[in-house]
Amino acid sequence: MGHREIIIKESVADSIAEIAWYIESKGLVSTAEKFADGIYDFLIKLADSRRNHAICRDPERALIGYKCIPYKRKYTIVFLESDDELIICEFLPSKNIHW
């Protein structure tokens, strides 16, 4: 199974940390840890070079060449992919993307 290098932008890591912190602030410490671990595990699965993903349906992101994939129907991961690397550019709530 071929893997590409994964590059996660700092803004993406901050977004994930903010959401996990919010969950933790509600008293759900283990849930926050599971949330963050689940996202990073999902990103590792995206690095499989045998898969190609569709371009975003959002016109602004499609124009740039970004690819989008939903995470648990509530969040969207926006990234650029090439043969040898995957650059994760955005992690945002799906309701913030206007299709």
N, CA and C atoms as a LAMMPS dump frame, in Angstrom:
ITEM: TIMESTEP
0
ITEM: NUMBER OF ATOMS
297
ITEM: BOX BOUNDS ff ff ff
-5.0000000000000000e+02 5.0000000000000000e+02
-5.0000000000000000e+02 5.0000000000000000e+02
-5.0000000000000000e+02 5.0000000000000000e+02
ITEM: ATOMS id mol type element x y z
1 1 1 N 0.847 -1.168 0
2 1 2 C 0 0 0
3 1 3 C 0.887 1.224 0
4 2 1 N 0.764 2.06 -1.026
5 2 2 C 1.589 3.244 -1.139
6 2 3 C 1.03 4.404 -0.343
7 3 1 N 1.906 5.089 0.35
8 3 2 C 1.501 6.245 1.133
9 3 3 C 2.214 7.478 0.641
10 4 1 N 1.488 8.581 0.661
11 4 2 C 2.061 9.874 0.338
12 4 3 C 2.437 10.575 1.633
13 5 1 N 3.312 11.53 1.512
14 5 2 C 3.67 12.345 2.669
15 5 3 C 2.48 13.254 2.994
16 6 1 N 2.165 13.404 4.277
17 6 2 C 1.057 14.245 4.715
18 6 3 C 1.628 15.514 5.325
19 7 1 N 1.174 16.652 4.811
20 7 2 C 1.573 17.947 5.349
21 7 3 C 0.303 18.611 5.874
22 8 1 N 0.285 18.895 7.169
23 8 2 C -0.878 19.514 7.8
24 8 3 C -0.517 20.95 8.144
25 9 1 N -1.263 21.893 7.584
26 9 2 C -1.002 23.299 7.867
27 9 3 C -1.339 23.606 9.321
28 10 1 N -0.674 24.608 9.848
29 10 2 C -0.854 24.982 11.241
30 10 3 C -2.297 25.399 11.535
31 11 1 N -2.946 26.053 10.582
32 11 2 C -4.332 26.484 10.788
33 11 3 C -5.267 25.276 10.938
34 12 1 N -4.961 24.18 10.268
35 12 2 C -5.763 22.964 10.388
36 12 3 C -5.583 22.361 11.779
37 13 1 N -4.35 22.272 12.23
38 13 2 C -4.086 21.738 13.564
39 13 3 C -4.753 22.607 14.629
40 14 1 N -4.742 23.924 14.426
41 14 2 C -5.404 24.83 15.366
42 14 3 C -6.911 24.615 15.378
43 15 1 N -7.51 24.414 14.207
44 15 2 C -8.957 24.174 14.123
45 15 3 C -9.345 22.892 14.853
46 16 1 N -8.578 21.848 14.645
47 16 2 C -8.845 20.569 15.317
48 16 3 C -8.692 20.734 16.824
49 17 1 N -7.657 21.451 17.239
50 17 2 C -7.417 21.669 18.671
51 17 3 C -8.536 22.501 19.298
52 18 1 N -9.052 23.507 18.579
53 18 2 C -10.143 24.323 19.095
54 18 3 C -11.397 23.495 19.334
55 19 1 N -11.72 22.642 18.385
56 19 2 C -12.907 21.801 18.518
57 19 3 C -12.725 20.823 19.673
58 20 1 N -11.553 20.229 19.759
59 20 2 C -11.274 19.292 20.856
60 20 3 C -11.314 20.017 22.2
61 21 1 N -10.8 21.239 22.25
62 21 2 C -10.842 22.005 23.484
63 21 3 C -12.283 22.307 23.886
64 22 1 N -13.117 22.649 22.915
65 22 2 C -14.532 22.922 23.2
66 22 3 C -15.211 21.679 23.787
67 23 1 N -14.953 20.534 23.184
68 23 2 C -15.531 19.285 23.686
69 23 3 C -15.024 19.02 25.105
70 24 1 N -13.745 19.255 25.322
71 24 2 C -13.152 19.035 26.639
72 24 3 C -13.732 20.001 27.678
73 25 1 N -14.028 21.236 27.256
74 25 2 C -14.575 22.229 28.185
75 25 3 C -15.977 21.845 28.666
76 26 1 N -16.645 20.978 27.932
77 26 2 C -17.956 20.48 28.336
78 26 3 C -17.833 19.3 29.299
79 27 1 N -16.609 18.953 29.689
80 27 2 C -16.381 17.88 30.641
81 27 3 C -16.192 16.514 30.007
82 28 1 N -15.994 16.483 28.703
83 28 2 C -15.852 15.219 27.973
84 28 3 C -14.411 15.045 27.511
85 29 1 N -13.512 14.836 28.44
86 29 2 C -12.085 14.778 28.15
87 29 3 C -11.75 13.609 27.228
88 30 1 N -12.232 12.424 27.536
89 30 2 C -11.9 11.261 26.7
90 30 3 C -12.529 11.377 25.316
91 31 1 N -13.705 12 25.222
92 31 2 C -14.339 12.202 23.916
93 31 3 C -13.516 13.161 23.066
94 32 1 N -12.974 14.19 23.676
95 32 2 C -12.135 15.148 22.954
96 32 3 C -10.887 14.463 22.402
97 33 1 N -10.282 13.595 23.208
98 33 2 C -9.101 12.853 22.754
99 33 3 C -9.46 11.921 21.599
100 34 1 N -10.582 11.228 21.707
101 34 2 C -11.029 10.328 20.64
102 34 3 C -11.319 11.098 19.358
103 35 1 N -11.896 12.294 19.497
104 35 2 C -12.196 13.126 18.339
105 35 3 C -10.919 13.485 17.587
106 36 1 N -9.942 14.014 18.322
107 36 2 C -8.68 14.423 17.691
108 36 3 C -7.947 13.218 17.093
109 37 1 N -7.888 12.111 17.821
110 37 2 C -7.229 10.904 17.306
111 37 3 C -7.932 10.388 16.053
112 38 1 N -9.257 10.433 16.044
113 38 2 C -10.027 9.962 14.896
114 38 3 C -9.753 10.773 13.646
115 39 1 N -9.633 12.081 13.813
116 39 2 C -9.343 12.939 12.658
117 39 3 C -7.966 12.629 12.091
118 40 1 N -6.974 12.533 12.945
119 40 2 C -5.617 12.268 12.461
120 40 3 C -5.507 10.874 11.839
121 41 1 N -6.224 9.905 12.38
122 41 2 C -6.259 8.575 11.758
123 41 3 C -6.896 8.642 10.375
124 42 1 N -7.957 9.437 10.243
125 42 2 C -8.624 9.611 8.96
126 42 3 C -7.686 10.261 7.94
127 43 1 N -6.906 11.232 8.386
128 43 2 C -5.953 11.895 7.488
129 43 3 C -4.889 10.921 7.001
130 44 1 N -4.482 10.01 7.855
131 44 2 C -3.498 9 7.451
132 44 3 C -4.087 8.086 6.381
133 45 1 N -5.367 7.753 6.514
134 45 2 C -6.022 6.919 5.496
135 45 3 C -6.139 7.648 4.17
136 46 1 N -6.267 8.965 4.197
137 46 2 C -6.339 9.744 2.956
138 46 3 C -5.041 9.679 2.16
139 47 1 N -3.95 9.383 2.819
140 47 2 C -2.64 9.392 2.172
141 47 3 C -2.405 8.193 1.263
142 48 1 N -3.336 7.277 1.185
143 48 2 C -3.197 6.116 0.301
144 48 3 C -3.121 6.602 -1.151
145 49 1 N -2.021 6.322 -1.81
146 49 2 C -1.808 6.841 -3.169
147 49 3 C -2.624 6.111 -4.227
148 50 1 N -3.29 5.034 -3.858
149 50 2 C -4.125 4.317 -4.826
150 50 3 C -5.47 4.999 -5.042
151 51 1 N -5.788 5.978 -4.224
152 51 2 C -7.061 6.673 -4.324
153 51 3 C -6.863 8.073 -4.865
154 52 1 N -7.803 8.507 -5.674
155 52 2 C -7.887 9.893 -6.118
156 52 3 C -9.208 10.444 -5.633
157 53 1 N -9.225 11.688 -5.255
158 53 2 C -10.43 12.287 -4.703
159 53 3 C -10.978 13.338 -5.652
160 54 1 N -12.257 13.62 -5.516
161 54 2 C -12.934 14.569 -6.4
162 54 3 C -12.619 16.008 -6.003
163 55 1 N -12.672 16.87 -6.983
164 55 2 C -12.481 18.295 -6.741
165 55 3 C -13.703 18.822 -5.991
166 56 1 N -13.505 19.84 -5.181
167 56 2 C -14.589 20.429 -4.389
168 56 3 C -15.719 20.924 -5.296
169 57 1 N -16.916 20.823 -4.78
170 57 2 C -18.065 21.361 -5.513
171 57 3 C -18.215 22.862 -5.278
172 58 1 N -17.568 23.377 -4.256
173 58 2 C -17.572 24.808 -3.994
174 58 3 C -16.762 25.483 -5.1
175 59 1 N -17.361 26.4 -5.857
176 59 2 C -16.671 26.981 -7.02
177 59 3 C -15.353 27.679 -6.696
178 60 1 N -15.285 28.379 -5.567
179 60 2 C -14.053 29.088 -5.221
180 60 3 C -12.906 28.124 -4.955
181 61 1 N -13.186 27.057 -4.241
182 61 2 C -12.146 26.083 -3.928
183 61 3 C -11.811 25.229 -5.154
184 62 1 N -12.799 24.955 -5.983
185 62 2 C -12.563 24.164 -7.198
186 62 3 C -11.65 24.92 -8.16
187 63 1 N -11.802 26.233 -8.217
188 63 2 C -10.984 27.049 -9.092
189 63 3 C -9.503 26.957 -8.727
190 64 1 N -9.228 26.846 -7.441
191 64 2 C -7.848 26.728 -6.956
192 64 3 C -7.316 25.31 -7.153
193 65 1 N -8.23 24.336 -7.263
194 65 2 C -7.811 22.944 -7.436
195 65 3 C -7.874 22.138 -6.157
196 66 1 N -8.518 22.699 -5.135
197 66 2 C -8.677 21.976 -3.877
198 66 3 C -9.596 20.786 -4.046
199 67 1 N -9.38 19.795 -3.233
200 67 2 C -10.246 18.629 -3.178
201 67 3 C -10.866 18.592 -1.792
202 68 1 N -12.105 18.17 -1.718
203 68 2 C -12.836 18.164 -0.448
204 68 3 C -13.348 16.765 -0.152
205 69 1 N -13.366 16.439 1.117
206 69 2 C -13.936 15.173 1.556
207 69 3 C -14.599 15.414 2.912
208 70 1 N -15.809 14.901 3.098
209 70 2 C -16.481 15.105 4.389
210 70 3 C -15.903 14.189 5.466
211 71 1 N -15.947 14.67 6.686
212 71 2 C -15.559 13.87 7.839
213 71 3 C -16.763 13.829 8.773
214 72 1 N -17.339 12.651 8.902
215 72 2 C -18.509 12.404 9.755
216 72 3 C -19.666 13.34 9.438
217 73 1 N -19.829 13.723 8.187
218 73 2 C -20.926 14.533 7.669
219 73 3 C -21.033 15.913 8.297
220 74 1 N -20.228 16.214 9.289
221 74 2 C -20.327 17.477 10.002
222 74 3 C -19.183 18.426 9.656
223 75 1 N -18.052 17.871 9.258
224 75 2 C -16.871 18.664 8.939
225 75 3 C -16.402 18.353 7.526
226 76 1 N -15.645 19.276 6.959
227 76 2 C -15.078 19.077 5.629
228 76 3 C -13.572 19.291 5.696
229 77 1 N -12.865 18.373 5.065
230 77 2 C -11.41 18.471 4.97
231 77 3 C -11.089 18.919 3.547
232 78 1 N -10.358 20.019 3.433
233 78 2 C -9.99 20.583 2.136
234 78 3 C -8.485 20.386 1.972
235 79 1 N -8.087 19.82 0.821
236 79 2 C -6.671 19.496 0.646
237 79 3 C -6.258 19.567 -0.811
238 80 1 N -4.964 19.582 -1.014
239 80 2 C -4.345 19.466 -2.332
240 80 3 C -3.619 18.132 -2.363
241 81 1 N -3.716 17.434 -3.485
242 81 2 C -3.014 16.158 -3.565
243 81 3 C -2.17 16.093 -4.825
244 82 1 N -1.057 15.43 -4.693
245 82 2 C -0.188 15.129 -5.825
246 82 3 C 0.221 13.667 -5.687
247 83 1 N 1.075 13.211 -6.573
248 83 2 C 1.48 11.807 -6.532
249 83 3 C 2.272 11.441 -5.284
250 84 1 N 2.992 12.414 -4.719
251 84 2 C 3.843 12.07 -3.585
252 84 3 C 3.551 12.815 -2.287
253 85 1 N 2.559 13.723 -2.292
254 85 2 C 2.22 14.399 -1.049
255 85 3 C 0.766 14.828 -1.007
256 86 1 N 0.295 15.014 0.215
257 86 2 C -1.071 15.438 0.485
258 86 3 C -0.97 16.626 1.437
259 87 1 N -1.445 17.797 1.008
260 87 2 C -1.363 19 1.826
261 87 3 C -2.762 19.316 2.337
262 88 1 N -2.955 19.186 3.64
263 88 2 C -4.24 19.466 4.257
264 88 3 C -4.296 20.976 4.498
265 89 1 N -5.238 21.655 3.834
266 89 2 C -5.287 23.117 3.873
267 89 3 C -6.335 23.678 4.828
268 90 1 N -7.486 23.001 4.952
269 90 2 C -8.555 23.519 5.79
270 90 3 C -9.294 22.365 6.463
271 91 1 N -9.754 22.614 7.659
272 91 2 C -10.659 21.714 8.372
273 91 3 C -11.739 22.608 8.948
274 92 1 N -12.947 22.52 8.402
275 92 2 C -13.985 23.438 8.805
276 92 3 C -15.351 22.752 8.852
277 93 1 N -16.286 23.342 9.579
278 93 2 C -17.642 22.78 9.595
279 93 3 C -18.245 22.825 8.186
280 94 1 N -18.952 21.774 7.831
281 94 2 C -19.507 21.678 6.484
282 94 3 C -20.502 22.786 6.185
283 95 1 N -21.158 23.324 7.2
284 95 2 C -22.136 24.379 6.956
285 95 3 C -21.461 25.685 6.509
286 96 1 N -20.145 25.799 6.667
287 96 2 C -19.432 26.997 6.226
288 96 3 C -19.049 26.953 4.754
289 97 1 N -19.287 25.828 4.1
290 97 2 C -19.001 25.716 2.673
291 97 3 C -20.326 25.802 1.928
292 98 1 N -20.404 26.742 1.022
293 98 2 C -21.645 26.952 0.268
294 98 3 C -21.495 26.305 -1.095
295 99 1 N -22.24 25.258 -1.337
296 99 2 C -22.125 24.491 -2.576
297 99 3 C -23.002 25.146 -3.584
